[in-house]
Each structure stands twice: as structure tokens, then as C-alpha cells.
């Protein structure tokens, strides 16, 4: 089984290399076929890896450099269910984006396919890696592809500006991660995650480790577009092609949260475990602020793709809340939301892309409204199960106030999407900019079918029997630092777990009430905004949110300043509370 682990990474990278090598030699359809075959094969192997990872940690040491006497001397992949599941999601969404791109992006060069599948392989490598420096390498490789895909339409100055903003902010975040890794290496002499965690176990928290954790975490939060590191995301999503936005919303942005969870539970939980509440509280409040800012800013957008971008920020914030609770249910809730949100939001970006096709699409409005409702999360629809698990985790920790705040944030973003659906897809407003280049030719039923599949799958995530229970078990494994180190460094197999039932996960009465109330509130707010658009904009939304809108300047220097300020503030908080 060990030999199979690198294949979800290697096969897409090989496919990209073949496409580039055969550039201008073979026809365009062959390049597309190679890309589709590479990603499909990677998807199949990642599913096999996921199934095997459910029964134990799956390891692969490159070059046969296995640990000696509990010391990791080589580079390896260490796969748990959440990491393998992220790789499956990355391959699946990339496949959907490639299929959608065939007729949609007629002017796509051969390098487009290569960039997309390299991005897929890099995300898989990040999720499967057991080495801190290699996580950085895969992250930067994914970033480079993302910058190029954002500015793919070089004829538009806005696309180039969005790509530059994306590149500069995320490169600064990447430098932070690299400096943090260097500090960790200086302290431990190791780069393997399990080895670092074992070395730091029991050590007294030091100023160097606080600086290292701050830099690494803030670098990952830049990738995840957490407030105040979020300003680049709206500029990038607004100009990238619709299928590229599918990959960004479902994979690229979420990868930052995965990185934060991975380094905390395998590395920094060791020295800071006795102070974990201060770390969790910081992440929790960053998540709540991000969710509320994203939901509120979505209400004032008159550009459809930018609205979806702020919806992504909102839901990423809710996921960070789950992660910040530092419990298995909280992590599982974040993972469930990541799955439902990534698939559904990807479908909504594709639905927005259908607006640029000349032939009218009759059921696009229905797809949009279904996706919007799925992201609000009424009982057992879309992101509901993720919300419910986060609710349970918050209640168990005595933080009942978390529930209304995150449901309110999701309802605000949902109201913005319902309003946009009525104004754009139902034609109830003429001044809404959907942000899609019009005049494209394409087989509408084909494009709409891909969109329908994604929206349907995202809507149904919460009613998959047994899924929530298995994600909770995967979260237990994700948080088990000692067990992870034993499996990686000593080859000690995990204990056999009890068989999980294949039944629907019950949820609390509070979650049912909050989910239903969020839908009612979102519909009422959207109806008010549609029926009285001028009053909603000038008397409610604009006066309240004017300060937030002023911060979205589009000036890259301002964005970098906020990255520095946010890092300094978070580092200062941890310097005070973790010593």
C-alpha cells in the first residue's frame, strides 16, 4: 500500500510535464485528454488511500529512508482520513473544473491544463505530507499556479491587478511560514512533523517558539483569507475564470485552515498544550470576526463573483471557529463544512459562469437558489451538519454564545445570495454586475449538468448516513499527537476502533432551531433588499458597513500593511498569554 500514497501527487504532475513537453506538437484535444486522465487516475488512487487510511496511518518514506531508533531521517507522506479526504476533494473538484473548461474557455492555452493539474497535485501533496518544509514547498507551488490562473485573461487590466494582489499578499504569507520553519528547525534540528512534536514535548514555552508559531499560523491564515489577511481574496475571485474560482473556493483557500490544524495538533500542541485555551480563543475570535465581516460585506456587493468571494470568507471564518474550539467535534464540524461549502460554492461559481453563455439557461436560477439555501444550512441541508457539530463542540465547552454568532454570519451571506439570485437570475434589477464576460458559445446542457451535480452533492452532504460519525473519528486521529508520533516514528499500529453505524447523525434541538431561524431571517432580509433596494442600501447597509468598505482599497501596500499589523497583534497576544 505504501507505494500508492505518492500517486495522487505524482500522476497529475507527470500529466502536466507531458502536456508542456508536447506543446505545439500534438492537437489541443489530446492535451485536454491527458489532463483529464491524469486527474481521474489521481482521484481513483486518492479514494483508495482514503479507504485504507480509515483503518490505520498509511506511511510512505521516499527512498526507503525509514526512521531509525525513533528518529526520522527521511522525507515521507503520513496519511490520516482528513488528509486523504482533502486529497479526494481536490482531485474531484479539479476534474469538475477541467470538464467545465473544455467548452467554456475556448481560448485556453495548453498551459491552462498544465497549471490546473499542477495545482491539484500540489494541494494533494500538502494534504498528505508529513514534513513541515515540504508542506511549504507544496503550498508555494499551488500558489504560483493560482497566481497565473487568476490573471489568465491578460487582456483585462483588472485580471492582472487581482493576480498581483493575490501573489504579493500570499508571498508575504509564504515568507512568514518559511521564517517560522527556520526557527523551528533551529530549535529542534528536525523538519518531520512527528519528530518536531516529539522533540518539543514537555519543553517550556519560549519566545522563539511563540514567534515561530505566530509566523507559521499567520502565513497559513493569509492563504485562508482570515481577517485582517483577507483583502486579496475579493480582488482575485472577481477576475478569475469561473472554473478557476471553483478550484479556489473548494481547495486553495481551505488549504490554509488545514495547515493551521496540522501544525497545531502535531507540533505546537506539545509545548503550548497547557495554554491551549489562549491559542484556541485567538483562533475562535478571528473566526467569528471573519465570519461576520464576510457575511456583512456580502450584503453590499453589486458584483456577483465578489459577493461569492465574501461568502467564502464568511464560511472560512465559521470553519476557523470550529478549529479554534480545539475539540474533535469542532474539527469534524469544520471538515464537514469544508466539504459541503467547497462543493456547493464551486457549483455557484459555475452557475454564475452560465450567465456568460449566449443561449439562455432556464434552470440556472433554481440551481442558484438551491446552492444559496444549502450554504445557509437549514436542518439537514448543505452545511447544516458541520454547523451542528460546531454547535455541539461549543456547548460542551460552555460557549453557548458561539452558536447565534456563526448562524447570524451564515444567514447574512445567505441573504446576500438570495437577493442576488432574485436581482440577477430573475431579472428584478438592472444595475447588478454579474462580473461574467458575456457572448460565450457553449453546450448549455453540458455545462448546466456539471453545475447541477455539484450543487446537488453539496446540498446532500448532511444527509449521507454515517459520514458525520466517520469524520468525528477522523478528527480524533487528526488531534492525536502522541498516536501520530508513535505510528510515524516507531511504526506502532493504532488500536482497533469499534465499528461505526451507517445512520444519520442526530443533532441538538438548538441546532435545529438556529438552522430554521437562519433560513427565515435570510429570506426576510433578502426580500426587504429586493422590494426596497434603495432603502436597504442607503439607510441600512451602506451607513453601517461604510468603514469596512473603505478598507477594501485595492492598493497592495494597504493589504501588506494589514498582514503585518495582524501578525504583530496576534503575536503580541500570544507573547502575553503563553509565557
VENGI-V286095 format. One record per residue. N is the residue number from 0. D_FIRST is the distance of its C-alpha to the first C-alpha in Angstrom with 1 decimal. Layout:
n->N d_first->D_FIRST
n->N d_first->D_FIRST
This chain:
n->0 d_first->0.0
n->1 d_first->3.8
n->2 d_first->5.5
n->3 d_first->5.5
n->4 d_first->7.3
n->5 d_first->10.5
n->6 d_first->11.0
n->7 d_first->13.1
n->8 d_first->15.2
n->9 d_first->15.4
n->10 d_first->16.3
n->11 d_first->19.3
n->12 d_first->20.5
n->13 d_first->20.5
n->14 d_first->22.3
n->15 d_first->24.9
n->16 d_first->25.5
n->17 d_first->26.2
n->18 d_first->28.5
n->19 d_first->30.4
n->20 d_first->30.7
n->21 d_first->32.2
n->22 d_first->34.5
n->23 d_first->38.0
n->24 d_first->36.9
n->25 d_first->35.2
n->26 d_first->36.4
n->27 d_first->35.4
n->28 d_first->33.7
n->29 d_first->31.2
n->30 d_first->30.2
n->31 d_first->29.7
n->32 d_first->27.7
n->33 d_first->25.3
n->34 d_first->24.9
n->35 d_first->24.4
n->36 d_first->21.8
n->37 d_first->19.9
n->38 d_first->19.9
n->39 d_first->19.2
n->40 d_first->16.1
n->41 d_first->15.0
n->42 d_first->16.0
n->43 d_first->14.0
n->44 d_first->10.6
n->45 d_first->11.9
n->46 d_first->12.8
n->47 d_first->9.4
n->48 d_first->8.2
n->49 d_first->11.6
n->50 d_first->11.3
n->51 d_first->8.3
n->52 d_first->10.2
n->53 d_first->13.3
n->54 d_first->12.5
n->55 d_first->11.6
n->56 d_first->11.2
n->57 d_first->7.8
n->58 d_first->8.6
n->59 d_first->8.7
n->60 d_first->12.0
n->61 d_first->13.6
n->62 d_first->15.4
n->63 d_first->14.0
n->64 d_first->16.6
n->65 d_first->15.4
n->66 d_first->18.1
n->67 d_first->21.0
n->68 d_first->23.2
n->69 d_first->21.9
n->70 d_first->22.6
n->71 d_first->20.1
n->72 d_first->21.2
n->73 d_first->18.6
n->74 d_first->17.2
n->75 d_first->13.9
n->76 d_first->12.2
n->77 d_first->12.3
n->78 d_first->11.6
n->79 d_first->13.8
n->80 d_first->15.0
n->81 d_first->18.0
n->82 d_first->16.3
n->83 d_first->13.8
n->84 d_first->16.9
n->85 d_first->18.9
n->86 d_first->16.5
n->87 d_first->16.9
n->88 d_first->20.6
n->89 d_first->20.9
n->90 d_first->19.6
n->91 d_first->21.6
n->92 d_first->24.8
n->93 d_first->24.5
n->94 d_first->24.4
n->95 d_first->27.4
n->96 d_first->29.2
n->97 d_first->28.7
n->98 d_first->30.0
n->99 d_first->32.9
n->100 d_first->33.7
n->101 d_first->34.2
n->102 d_first->37.8
n->103 d_first->38.4
n->104 d_first->38.3
n->105 d_first->40.3
n->106 d_first->40.9
n->107 d_first->37.3
n->108 d_first->36.7
n->109 d_first->33.7
n->110 d_first->32.7
n->111 d_first->32.5
n->112 d_first->29.3
n->113 d_first->27.9
n->114 d_first->28.7
n->115 d_first->27.2
n->116 d_first->23.8
n->117 d_first->23.8
n->118 d_first->24.7
n->119 d_first->21.7
n->120 d_first->19.2
n->121 d_first->21.1
n->122 d_first->20.9
n->123 d_first->17.2
n->124 d_first->17.0
n->125 d_first->19.5
n->126 d_first->17.7
n->127 d_first->14.3
n->128 d_first->16.1
n->129 d_first->16.7
n->130 d_first->19.7
n->131 d_first->23.1
n->132 d_first->24.5
n->133 d_first->21.6
n->134 d_first->22.1
n->135 d_first->25.6
n->136 d_first->24.8
n->137 d_first->22.7
n->138 d_first->25.5
n->139 d_first->28.1
n->140 d_first->26.5
n->141 d_first->26.3
n->142 d_first->29.9
n->143 d_first->31.2
n->144 d_first->30.0
n->145 d_first->31.5
n->146 d_first->34.8
n->147 d_first->35.1
n->148 d_first->34.3
n->149 d_first->36.8
n->150 d_first->39.5
n->151 d_first->38.5
n->152 d_first->42.0
n->153 d_first->43.9
n->154 d_first->47.2
n->155 d_first->47.4
n->156 d_first->48.4
n->157 d_first->46.9
n->158 d_first->43.4
n->159 d_first->43.8
n->160 d_first->45.1
n->161 d_first->42.2
n->162 d_first->39.7
n->163 d_first->41.6
n->164 d_first->41.8
n->165 d_first->38.1
n->166 d_first->37.4
n->167 d_first->39.9
n->168 d_first->39.1
n->169 d_first->35.3
n->170 d_first->35.8
n->171 d_first->38.0
n->172 d_first->35.2
n->173 d_first->32.8
n->174 d_first->35.3
n->175 d_first->35.5
n->176 d_first->31.8
n->177 d_first->31.9
n->178 d_first->34.9
n->179 d_first->33.4
n->180 d_first->30.3
n->181 d_first->32.8
n->182 d_first->34.6
n->183 d_first->31.6
n->184 d_first->30.6
n->185 d_first->34.3
n->186 d_first->34.2
n->187 d_first->30.9
n->188 d_first->30.0
n->189 d_first->26.3
n->190 d_first->24.3
n->191 d_first->21.1
n->192 d_first->21.6
n->193 d_first->20.9
n->194 d_first->23.0
n->195 d_first->25.8
n->196 d_first->25.9
n->197 d_first->26.1
n->198 d_first->28.8
n->199 d_first->30.8
n->200 d_first->30.6
n->201 d_first->34.2
n->202 d_first->35.8
n->203 d_first->38.9
n->204 d_first->38.6
n->205 d_first->40.2
n->206 d_first->41.7
n->207 d_first->39.2
n->208 d_first->36.2
n->209 d_first->38.1
n->210 d_first->38.7
n->211 d_first->35.0
n->212 d_first->33.8
n->213 d_first->36.5
n->214 d_first->35.7
n->215 d_first->31.9
n->216 d_first->32.5
n->217 d_first->35.3
n->218 d_first->33.4
n->219 d_first->30.7
n->220 d_first->33.6
n->221 d_first->35.1
n->222 d_first->32.0
n->223 d_first->32.2
n->224 d_first->36.0
n->225 d_first->37.2
n->226 d_first->41.0
n->227 d_first->42.5
n->228 d_first->39.8
n->229 d_first->39.7
n->230 d_first->42.6
n->231 d_first->40.6
n->232 d_first->38.6
n->233 d_first->41.6
n->234 d_first->42.7
n->235 d_first->39.3
n->236 d_first->38.5
n->237 d_first->42.1
n->238 d_first->41.8
n->239 d_first->38.3
n->240 d_first->37.8
n->241 d_first->36.8
n->242 d_first->33.3
n->243 d_first->32.6
n->244 d_first->33.9
n->245 d_first->31.4
n->246 d_first->28.6
n->247 d_first->30.6
n->248 d_first->31.4
n->249 d_first->27.9
n->250 d_first->25.7
n->251 d_first->27.7
n->252 d_first->30.1
n->253 d_first->27.7
n->254 d_first->25.4
n->255 d_first->28.2
n->256 d_first->28.1
n->257 d_first->24.3
n->258 d_first->25.1
n->259 d_first->27.9
n->260 d_first->26.0
n->261 d_first->23.1
n->262 d_first->25.6
n->263 d_first->27.9
n->264 d_first->25.6
n->265 d_first->23.6
n->266 d_first->26.5
n->267 d_first->30.0
n->268 d_first->30.0
n->269 d_first->30.2
n->270 d_first->33.7
n->271 d_first->35.0
n->272 d_first->33.8
n->273 d_first->37.4
n->274 d_first->38.6
n->275 d_first->35.8
n->276 d_first->38.4
n->277 d_first->40.1
n->278 d_first->36.9
n->279 d_first->36.1
n->280 d_first->39.7
n->281 d_first->39.7
n->282 d_first->36.6
n->283 d_first->38.1
n->284 d_first->41.3
n->285 d_first->39.8
n->286 d_first->37.9
n->287 d_first->41.1
n->288 d_first->43.2
n->289 d_first->40.7
n->290 d_first->40.5
n->291 d_first->44.3
n->292 d_first->44.9
n->293 d_first->42.5
n->294 d_first->43.9
n->295 d_first->47.5
n->296 d_first->47.1
n->297 d_first->45.7
n->298 d_first->49.0
n->299 d_first->51.1
n->300 d_first->49.0
n->301 d_first->50.7
n->302 d_first->47.8
n->303 d_first->45.1
n->304 d_first->42.0
n->305 d_first->43.3
n->306 d_first->43.7
n->307 d_first->40.1
n->308 d_first->39.2
n->309 d_first->41.1
n->310 d_first->39.5
n->311 d_first->36.1
n->312 d_first->37.7
n->313 d_first->38.9
n->314 d_first->35.6
n->315 d_first->33.7
n->316 d_first->36.4
n->317 d_first->35.8
n->318 d_first->32.1
n->319 d_first->33.1
n->320 d_first->35.4
n->321 d_first->32.5
n->322 d_first->30.6
n->323 d_first->33.9
n->324 d_first->34.3
n->325 d_first->31.4
n->326 d_first->30.5
n->327 d_first->27.6
n->328 d_first->29.6
n->329 d_first->30.8
n->330 d_first->27.4
n->331 d_first->26.2
n->332 d_first->29.4
n->333 d_first->28.8
n->334 d_first->25.3
n->335 d_first->26.9
n->336 d_first->29.7
n->337 d_first->27.5
n->338 d_first->25.8
n->339 d_first->29.2
n->340 d_first->31.1
n->341 d_first->28.9
n->342 d_first->28.8
n->343 d_first->32.5
n->344 d_first->33.9
n->345 d_first->32.0
n->346 d_first->33.8
n->347 d_first->37.1
n->348 d_first->36.8
n->349 d_first->36.4
n->350 d_first->39.3
n->351 d_first->41.3
n->352 d_first->40.4
n->353 d_first->42.0
n->354 d_first->45.3
n->355 d_first->45.4
n->356 d_first->45.4
n->357 d_first->48.9
n->358 d_first->48.6
n->359 d_first->48.9
n->360 d_first->46.1
n->361 d_first->47.4
n->362 d_first->44.6
n->363 d_first->43.3
n->364 d_first->45.5
n->365 d_first->43.9
n->366 d_first->40.4
n->367 d_first->41.6
n->368 d_first->43.2
n->369 d_first->40.2
n->370 d_first->38.0
n->371 d_first->40.6
n->372 d_first->40.9
n->373 d_first->37.2
n->374 d_first->37.2
n->375 d_first->40.1
n->376 d_first->38.2
n->377 d_first->40.7
n->378 d_first->39.4
n->379 d_first->36.1
n->380 d_first->36.2
n->381 d_first->33.9
n->382 d_first->33.3
n->383 d_first->35.2
n->384 d_first->32.4
n->385 d_first->31.3
n->386 d_first->35.0
n->387 d_first->35.4
n->388 d_first->32.6
n->389 d_first->34.1
n->390 d_first->37.5
n->391 d_first->36.3
n->392 d_first->34.9
n->393 d_first->38.2
n->394 d_first->40.4
n->395 d_first->38.6
n->396 d_first->39.4
n->397 d_first->43.0
n->398 d_first->42.8
n->399 d_first->44.2
n->400 d_first->45.6
n->401 d_first->42.2
n->402 d_first->42.1
n->403 d_first->45.2
n->404 d_first->44.5
n->405 d_first->41.0
n->406 d_first->42.2
n->407 d_first->45.3
n->408 d_first->43.3
n->409 d_first->41.2
n->410 d_first->44.4
n->411 d_first->46.1
n->412 d_first->43.3
n->413 d_first->43.4
n->414 d_first->47.1
n->415 d_first->46.9
n->416 d_first->44.6
n->417 d_first->46.8
n->418 d_first->49.8
n->419 d_first->48.3
n->420 d_first->47.3
n->421 d_first->50.9
n->422 d_first->52.4
n->423 d_first->50.2
n->424 d_first->48.9
n->425 d_first->52.0
n->426 d_first->54.4
n->427 d_first->56.2
n->428 d_first->56.5
n->429 d_first->57.2
n->430 d_first->56.4
n->431 d_first->52.7
n->432 d_first->50.7
n->433 d_first->47.3
n->434 d_first->46.2
n->435 d_first->45.0
n->436 d_first->46.4
n->437 d_first->48.2
n->438 d_first->49.1
n->439 d_first->45.7
n->440 d_first->45.3
n->441 d_first->42.4
n->442 d_first->41.4
n->443 d_first->41.9
n->444 d_first->40.4
n->445 d_first->37.2
n->446 d_first->37.0
n->447 d_first->38.2
n->448 d_first->35.5
n->449 d_first->32.7
n->450 d_first->34.7
n->451 d_first->35.2
n->452 d_first->31.6
n->453 d_first->30.7
n->454 d_first->33.7
n->455 d_first->33.1
n->456 d_first->29.5
n->457 d_first->30.6
n->458 d_first->33.5
n->459 d_first->31.5
n->460 d_first->28.8
n->461 d_first->31.0
n->462 d_first->31.4
n->463 d_first->27.8
n->464 d_first->27.7
n->465 d_first->25.4
n->466 d_first->24.1
n->467 d_first->26.2
n->468 d_first->25.3
n->469 d_first->21.5
n->470 d_first->22.3
n->471 d_first->24.5
n->472 d_first->21.8
n->473 d_first->19.5
n->474 d_first->22.6
n->475 d_first->23.0
n->476 d_first->19.6
n->477 d_first->20.6
n->478 d_first->23.8
n->479 d_first->22.7
n->480 d_first->23.2
n->481 d_first->23.4
n->482 d_first->20.3
n->483 d_first->18.3
n->484 d_first->19.9
n->485 d_first->19.2
n->486 d_first->15.4
n->487 d_first->15.3
n->488 d_first->18.0
n->489 d_first->18.0
n->490 d_first->14.6
n->491 d_first->16.6
n->492 d_first->14.8
n->493 d_first->16.5
n->494 d_first->19.1
n->495 d_first->18.7
n->496 d_first->20.5
n->497 d_first->23.1
n->498 d_first->22.5
n->499 d_first->23.7
n->500 d_first->26.3
n->501 d_first->26.1
n->502 d_first->29.5
n->503 d_first->31.2
n->504 d_first->31.4
n->505 d_first->35.1
n->506 d_first->36.7
n->507 d_first->39.9
n->508 d_first->43.3
n->509 d_first->43.7
n->510 d_first->40.7
n->511 d_first->42.2
n->512 d_first->45.5
n->513 d_first->44.3
n->514 d_first->42.2
n->515 d_first->45.2
n->516 d_first->47.6
n->517 d_first->45.4
n->518 d_first->45.6
n->519 d_first->49.4
n->520 d_first->50.0
n->521 d_first->48.0
n->522 d_first->49.9
n->523 d_first->53.2
n->524 d_first->52.7
n->525 d_first->51.5
n->526 d_first->54.6
n->527 d_first->56.9
n->528 d_first->55.5
n->529 d_first->55.9
n->530 d_first->59.4
n->531 d_first->60.7
n->532 d_first->58.7
n->533 d_first->61.4
n->534 d_first->62.0
n->535 d_first->58.3
n->536 d_first->57.8
n->537 d_first->61.0
n->538 d_first->61.7
n->539 d_first->58.4
n->540 d_first->55.4
n->541 d_first->56.9
n->542 d_first->59.1
n->543 d_first->56.3
n->544 d_first->53.6
n->545 d_first->55.8
n->546 d_first->54.7
n->547 d_first->51.0
n->548 d_first->51.7
n->549 d_first->53.7
n->550 d_first->50.7
n->551 d_first->48.7
n->552 d_first->50.7
n->553 d_first->48.4
n->554 d_first->49.4
n->555 d_first->46.5
n->556 d_first->48.4
n->557 d_first->48.8
n->558 d_first->45.1
n->559 d_first->44.3
n->560 d_first->47.0
n->561 d_first->45.4
n->562 d_first->42.1
n->563 d_first->43.9
n->564 d_first->46.0
n->565 d_first->43.2
n->566 d_first->41.2
n->567 d_first->44.4
n->568 d_first->45.2
n->569 d_first->41.8
n->570 d_first->41.8
n->571 d_first->45.3
n->572 d_first->44.5
n->573 d_first->41.6
n->574 d_first->43.8
n->575 d_first->46.4
n->576 d_first->44.2
n->577 d_first->41.5
n->578 d_first->43.7
